[in-house]
Amino acid sequence: MSVIPLHARLSSIHPFTSTAEEYDTVFVAAANEMSGKYFGPLSTKDFLDYYLPETKDLPNMPLFQTKASETDMYGDMIAALQPFCGDIVLLDTHAHEDPDSGVFLGRRIKPDISFYDKSNMPASGDNPTNAKTMLGFMEFKNNPDDEPFSADGTTDFERDVAKARDTRGQIAVYNTSISASQFRTRVFSVFINKSTCRLMCAARCGTFVTESFHYTKDPSLATFFWRLSHSSPETRGIDTTCTRVTGTSVEIAEARQALDLSVTAPLYKVSVVDEVSAEPSYYLVSDPFTTSHHSHTGRCSRCFRAYDLKRKRVVLLKDNWRVLGYDAEGKTYRDLNLKKIQNIPQLVTAGDVLQSPGWKCGDEPFLEDQQRRVHYHYRLVLDTVGHSLDHFKSTWGLVNAILDAMIAHQEAFQADRLHRDISVGNIIITDAGC
């Protein structure tokens, strides 16, 4: 019998502020959610060769001008690294909070240094911290107690002390804000403590961390930015199967009207390649109406009301990271639709998102000895959007919606499908059923 996987993230996301003096409540929550999901220490060579491999057209890197002492000013670090950054711009953002970045427990972010693609950086005079366009970040500490990870692999990699835990939580909050505010497959970052450095790559299965190295003696930090600046958007972690669309074309106007969007609401074109026919289809979406992606790891499902450009109607588009070992959701819907199970949506299309180098994670060669889940970037489209269960208009509508869900569950069980996540969020009411 096929079953639906469970998740182990926070059950809900509600903003709050910490009043604790000795530790940060939000960072503690983030660190706890990420417990066991920092993988390392990786060699810098393995990290760079896997995530940012050299290409044939990669120019020779200029010599790294090392310094005898640590860089203690963000401006000095930016000046030292800029020759290796190409079309990437580093900005000092330590004093500039992004007011729209509070996706994890309401915590707004202000990394010490944020880096952007030059074509997508904040305009001069604007807030330099923008989680919606940021490529990645650099975080600085100046105290060995803040070091989040152990020095070698002989002890637990995640140091079990309060300040180290808070640092890991801070890194997780920054990663979550960026990945939840954009269409991303992974987020690169840099952690510096005094004169030592670690490179990091956050994916849906966890965050990969290099060994600690002295950036004044080892050119790996410069190499990281050199390769990143000469890499493709996909290698940088940008999901290019979702692109921003603007203008006043007939299609865009139709989509805005069908989705009930204002003229200023963002609009994105999303592609889905069917896993059976290999045929692509295209949809226009705005912002998701769900918040499961506010957790950095796991399936991170986003559900959108989407305008089907071919069929000229509103459908449901779900973007998530499916787990290896379970049937893909599209396969489940195909089977249930074929068996004519009552009271479930009809599948329009579904398939893995294969275009990006980061379309899967958890199967990296340096993870062979570590427990992890393999995730695949995945999308499916259903013909029914509906409303959440708490939108019922009468007790008759509520009771009948639950009855219909029970019938669907019973018939699916008889068809050898067991759904283990029966909850309010997984029962919808259609306009006809309200």
Residue, then its C-alpha position, 0 to 999 in steps of 0.5 A: m500500500s502506498v502512503i503519504p509521507l509525514h513532515a517534522r517541521l513546526s506545525s504553524i508559523h506565527p510572528f512573535t518577538s523575543t524578550a530573552e536576554e541570554y538567547d534569541t527565541v527565534f534563532v533557537a526555534a530555527a536551530n531546533e528545526m535544522s538540528g541534524k541537517y547541517f552536513g560537514p565538514l566538507s573539504t573546500k575543494d569538494f564543495l567548490d567542485y560539486y556546487l561551482p565546478e570550473t567551466k571551459d570558459l572560466p577565466n584565470m582568477p587574479l591573485f588573492q591579495t592576502k593580509a597579515s591580519e583579519t579584516d574587521m570592517y565590512g567595507d574592507m572585506i567588500a573592497a578585498l573581494q570585489p575584484f573576484c566578483g564580476d557581475i556580483v555586487l557586495l553590499d554592507t547591510h548590517a544596519h539595514e533590516d528588510p521589513d518584508s523578510g519576516v517569513f520565519l516567526g516574524r524575524r526580519i533579516k539584516p545580514d552583515i553583507s548581502f550579495y546580488d547579481k548586478s542586474n537585480m540589485p537594489a537601486s541607489g538610495d533604496n534599502p540595500t537589504n532585499a530578501k526577494t532579490m538577494l543571491g546570498f549573504m555573509e555573516f561575521k562573528n568575532n568570538p570563538d564561542d559563536e562558532p556554530f560547528s566543531a573543528d573536525g569530524t570526530t565530535d558532533f558537527e553542530r556544537d551543543v552550546a547556546k551561542a553556537r546554536d543561536t548562530r546556526g539559527q541565525i543562518a537558518v533564518y536568513n536562508t529561509s527568508i531568501s528561499a521563501s521570498q524567491f523561486r530558488t533551489r539553493v542559497f549560498s552563503v559565507f560564515i566568517n569568525k575572526s580570521t576563519c571562514r566556512l562556505m555554505c550551500a543551503a538546499r531543501c535537505g539541509t545545509f552543506v558546510t565546509e571545513s574552517f579555513h583561514y581566508t587570509k592564507d587560503p584563496s578558497l573564499a576568493t575562488f568561491f566568488w570568482r566561480l559564482s560570478h562566472s556561473s549560470p543563474e541555475t548554478r547560483g540557485i535561481d529557478t529559471t523555470c519561473t520568470r517574472v512577466t510584465g506588460t499589458s498583453v492580452e494574456i497578462a490582462e486575462a490572467r490578472q482578471a481571472l486571478d483577481l489581481s491588481v495591476t501592481a501584483p507580481l506575475y510569474k510564468v511557470s512551466v510544468v513538464d508532464e512526467v508521462s507525455a514529456e509535454p510542457s505546459y505554462y501557467l501564470v501565478s502571483d504569490p502563493f496562498t500557503t506558508s509551508h515553504h516558510s520552513h527551509t527544509g522538507r517538502c516546502s510546498r507552495c500552492f498557487r491559484a494559476y491561470d492555465l495559458k492553454r485552457k484559459r481557466v484558473v487551476l491549482l499549481k503546487d510546487n514542492w520537493r517530493v521525497l525519494g521512496y514515496d510515489a510522486e503525488g502526480k502518480t497517486y492522482r493519476d491512479l486515483n483518477l483512473k479508478k474514478i475515486q469520488n470527491i478528489p481533484q482531476l490531475v492536469t499535469a505533473g512532473d519533476v523540474l529537471q532544468s536546474p542543477g539543483w533540482k535534487c538534493g540529498d544524494e551528494p557523493f559526500l553524504e554517503d555516511q550521513q542520514r538524510r532524505v533525498h528531495y526532488h523538485y516537483r510540480l503538479v497542476l489540479d483542475t480544482v482550487g476550492h476554499s479552505l474548510d473554514h470557509f463554509k457558509s453553513t453547517w450543512g456545507l461543513v458536514n457534507a464536505i467532511l462526509d465527502a472527504m471520508i468517502a474519498h479516503q475510504e475509496a482511496f484506501q480500498a484502492d491501496r492508497l493511505h493518506r496519513d496527513i488528514s487535516v483541515g488544510n487537506i480538505i477543500i470546499t468548492d463553490a458548488g459545495c459551500 
